[in-house]
């Protein structure tokens, strides 16, 4: 009798050990992911939820002022303002203008450097230098260069008879000036990304096409460009997402969103509401609107372009 009880106890203990081992095996992947999920929840999802909460209240950062729930009034305020109209339209301009300057222009430059082989290291270094500079330094430097009274551009162009207009005070030219400065700043980094993509292309394919009589244009169109589409897709998505943030510093230093709100965008609009007028509710509402806008643009690009990307060589 005692031996049977002991045997049953051992069997039950063995079953519990097996169940514990199986549970541990199933839970192990989640334990590995726990630190990352914790950091994402703490620094990404919780701030977003808190921002959404702030978008439904009235508050001006005064700790003595009570926080009053206002529902969707902040969203109505933002959508009904002329500042939002200018910011939304300028955001679209920034994104559309950045595609040829930041996504397409680096491709021929990267191809030229790639064909040089080891001789192209000098050009890589020269193009990458602006990326290493702080955007504050770049903006201040261009503020001096484009100064309409004693700027270097005015002086040197005046020597050849060209009168430089005040590019930063005209609503027609201020936004394009910021776009060109921003593109110059990040051009070298995108060229480096394309060079990394070109480095993964087997040159034997090119030699095989040349033996079949293909010219440079045909090789680029039917071989290099399809194999470069994953890099192009990444650069395009990153450009759309980060362009709105990249132009914040030149906007703030060069124009302050003016003249006549001609250079502000959704990102800078949030700053204006939050830190210039201390309307926390409107600033939080603008942040949520910006998040939805970027998510919608990214999803559309993924649905439209992902099927045209060649991930295998």
C-alpha positions in Angstrom: 0.0 0.0 0.0 2.7 2.5 1.0 4.7 1.7 -2.2 1.7 2.4 -4.3 1.1 5.8 -2.6 4.8 6.7 -3.0 4.7 5.8 -6.7 1.6 7.9 -7.3 3.2 10.8 -5.5 6.3 10.5 -7.7 4.1 10.4 -10.8 2.2 13.5 -9.8 5.5 15.3 -9.0 6.8 14.3 -12.4 3.7 15.5 -14.2 3.9 18.9 -12.4 7.6 19.2 -13.4 6.7 18.4 -17.0 3.9 21.0 -16.9 6.2 23.6 -15.4 8.8 22.9 -18.0 6.3 23.3 -20.8 4.9 26.5 -19.4 8.4 27.9 -19.0 9.1 27.0 -22.7 6.0 28.8 -23.8 6.7 31.9 -21.7 10.4 32.2 -22.5 9.9 34.2 -25.7 7.7 36.7 -23.9 10.3 37.0 -21.1 12.9 37.9 -23.7 10.6 40.5 -25.2 9.6 41.9 -21.8 12.4 44.5 -21.5 11.7 45.9 -25.0 7.9 45.9 -24.4 8.4 47.6 -21.1 10.5 50.4 -22.6 8.1 50.8 -25.5 5.2 51.0 -23.1 7.0 53.5 -20.8 8.4 55.8 -23.4 6.1 55.4 -26.4 2.6 54.2 -25.7 2.1 55.7 -22.3 3.2 59.2 -23.5 0.9 58.9 -26.5 -2.1 57.9 -24.3 -1.3 60.8 -21.9 -1.0 63.2 -24.9 -4.5 62.0 -26.1 -5.8 62.7 -22.6 -4.3 66.2 -22.6 -6.0 66.9 -26.0 -9.3 66.6 -24.2 -8.6 69.1 -21.4 -8.0 72.8 -20.9 -4.7 73.6 -19.2 -1.8 76.1 -19.5 0.9 74.3 -17.5 0.0 76.3 -14.4 0.0 73.8 -11.5 -2.5 76.0 -9.5 -5.0 76.0 -12.4 -7.5 73.1 -12.3 -7.5 70.8 -15.4 -11.0 71.1 -17.0 -12.3 68.4 -19.3 -13.3 69.9 -22.7 -14.0 66.9 -24.9 -13.3 67.6 -28.6 -13.2 71.4 -28.3 -9.4 71.4 -28.8 -9.7 69.5 -32.0 -12.4 71.9 -33.3 -10.1 74.8 -32.3 -7.2 73.4 -34.2 -9.2 72.4 -37.3 -10.9 75.7 -37.5 -7.7 77.8 -37.3 -5.9 79.4 -40.2 -2.6 78.3 -38.6 -3.7 74.6 -39.2 -4.6 75.3 -42.8 -1.1 76.8 -43.5 0.6 74.1 -41.5 -1.1 71.3 -43.3 -0.5 72.7 -46.7 3.1 73.4 -46.0 3.6 69.9 -44.6 2.4 68.5 -47.9 4.8 70.8 -49.7 7.7 69.8 -47.5 7.0 66.1 -48.1 6.4 66.3 -51.9 9.5 68.6 -52.4 11.7 66.3 -50.3 11.1 63.3 -52.6 13.0 64.5 -55.7 15.7 66.2 -53.5 16.2 63.6 -50.8 15.1 60.4 -52.4 15.8 60.7 -56.2 18.7 63.1 -56.4 21.0 60.9 -54.2 20.6 57.9 -56.6 22.8 59.3 -59.6 25.3 60.7 -57.1 25.6 57.3 -55.4 25.9 55.6 -58.8 28.7 57.9 -59.8 30.6 57.3 -56.5 30.0 53.6 -56.8 31.5 53.4 -60.3 34.6 55.1 -59.0 35.3 52.2 -56.6 38.0 53.0 -54.1 38.6 56.4 -55.7 35.1 57.5 -54.4 36.1 57.7 -50.7 37.0 61.3 -51.0 33.5 62.2 -52.5 31.8 60.1 -49.8 33.6 62.1 -47.1 32.9 65.5 -48.6 29.2 64.7 -49.0 28.8 63.2 -45.5 30.3 66.2 -43.7 27.1 68.3 -43.7 25.4 65.3 -42.0 27.8 65.5 -39.1 27.1 69.2 -38.5 24.4 70.3 -36.0 21.3 71.7 -37.7 21.5 74.7 -35.4 25.0 75.4 -36.7 23.8 75.0 -40.3 20.8 77.2 -39.8 22.8 80.0 -38.2 25.4 79.7 -41.0 22.8 80.2 -43.7 21.2 83.0 -41.7 24.5 84.9 -42.1 25.1 83.8 -45.7 21.6 84.9 -46.8 21.5 88.1 -44.8 20.2 90.8 -47.2 22.5 93.5 -45.9 26.0 92.0 -45.3 25.5 88.3 -46.2 28.2 86.5 -48.2 25.7 85.5 -50.9 24.7 89.2 -51.4 28.4 90.3 -51.6 29.7 87.6 -54.0 26.6 87.7 -56.3 26.8 91.4 -56.4 30.3 91.2 -57.9 28.8 89.6 -61.0 25.8 91.9 -61.1 23.2 89.6 -59.5 20.9 91.2 -56.9 19.9 88.6 -54.4 16.4 89.1 -53.0 15.6 88.6 -49.3 14.7 84.9 -49.5 13.7 84.5 -45.9 11.2 87.3 -45.7 9.2 86.6 -48.8 6.3 84.1 -48.4 7.0 82.9 -52.0 10.6 81.9 -51.4 11.1 81.3 -47.6 9.7 77.7 -47.7 11.8 76.7 -50.7 14.9 78.1 -49.1 14.3 75.9 -46.0 13.6 72.9 -48.2 16.9 73.4 -50.1 18.9 73.8 -46.9 17.3 70.7 -45.4 18.0 68.7 -48.5 21.6 69.8 -48.5 22.0 68.8 -44.9 20.8 65.2 -45.3 21.9 64.5 -48.9 25.1 62.8 -47.9 23.4 60.5 -45.5 21.0 59.2 -48.1 23.8 58.9 -50.6 25.5 56.6 -48.1 22.4 54.5 -47.7 22.2 54.1 -51.5 25.9 53.1 -51.6 25.2 50.4 -49.1 22.4 49.1 -51.3 24.6 49.2 -54.4 27.3 47.3 -52.5 24.9 44.4 -52.2 24.5 44.1 -56.0 26.6 41.4 -57.6 28.8 43.0 -60.3 28.8 39.7 -62.2 25.2 40.4 -63.2 26.4 43.7 -64.8 29.2 42.0 -66.6 26.8 39.3 -67.9 24.4 42.0 -69.3 27.3 43.8 -70.9 28.4 40.6 -72.7 24.8 40.4 -74.0 25.1 43.9 -75.5 23.2 45.9 -72.8 24.1 49.5 -72.4 24.3 51.6 -69.2 20.7 52.8 -69.4 19.3 49.3 -69.9 21.5 47.9 -67.1 20.3 50.6 -64.7 16.6 50.2 -65.7 16.4 46.4 -65.7 19.0 45.4 -63.1 20.3 48.2 -60.7 17.0 50.0 -60.2 14.9 46.9 -59.3 17.6 45.6 -56.9 17.8 49.1 -55.4 14.1 49.3 -54.7 14.4 48.0 -51.0 16.8 50.9 -50.2 14.6 53.4 -52.1 11.6 52.2 -50.2 13.4 52.6 -46.9 14.7 56.1 -47.8 11.2 57.2 -49.0 9.5 56.1 -45.8 12.2 57.6 -43.6 12.2 60.8 -45.6 8.4 61.2 -45.2 8.5 60.6 -41.5 11.5 62.6 -40.6 11.3 65.5 -43.0 8.6 67.2 -40.9 11.0 67.0 -37.9 14.2 67.9 -39.8 12.9 71.3 -40.9 11.9 72.3 -37.3 15.3 73.8 -36.5 15.7 75.9 -39.7 12.1 77.0 -39.4 12.6 78.1 -35.8 15.9 79.9 -36.4 15.5 81.3 -39.9 11.8 82.3 -40.1 10.0 81.4 -36.8 7.2 80.0 -38.9 6.7 83.2 -40.9 6.4 85.2 -42.9 2.6 85.0 -42.6 2.8 81.3 -41.6 4.3 80.4 -44.9 7.0 78.1 -43.5 5.3 76.5 -40.5 4.2 72.9 -40.6 2.3 70.5 -38.4 5.3 69.8 -36.2 6.1 73.4 -35.7 2.4 74.2 -35.1 2.5 71.9 -32.1 5.4 73.8 -30.8 3.6 77.1 -31.3 0.5 76.0 -29.5 2.4 74.3 -26.6 5.4 76.6 -25.9 4.5 79.9 -27.3 0.8 80.3 -26.3 0.9 77.6 -23.6 -2.3 76.1 -24.9 -1.5 72.5 -23.9 -4.8 71.1 -25.0 -4.5 72.4 -28.6 -0.9 71.4 -28.7 -1.7 67.8 -27.7 -4.6 67.8 -30.2 -2.1 68.9 -32.9 0.2 66.1 -31.9 -2.5 63.5 -32.2 -3.5 64.9 -35.6 0.2 64.8 -36.7 0.5 61.2 -35.6 -2.7 60.2 -37.5 -1.4 62.1 -40.6 2.0 60.4 -40.6 0.4 57.0 -40.0 -2.0 57.4 -42.9 0.7 58.6 -45.3 3.0 55.7 -44.3 0.2 53.1 -44.7 -0.7 54.4 -48.1 3.0 54.3 -49.2 3.4 50.7 -47.9 0.2 49.5 -49.6 1.1 51.2 -52.9 4.8 50.6 -53.1 5.6 47.5 -51.1 4.4 45.2 -53.9 6.8 46.8 -56.3 9.9 46.2 -54.1 12.2 43.4 -55.1 13.7 41.9 -51.9 15.6 39.0 -53.6 18.5 39.2 -56.0 
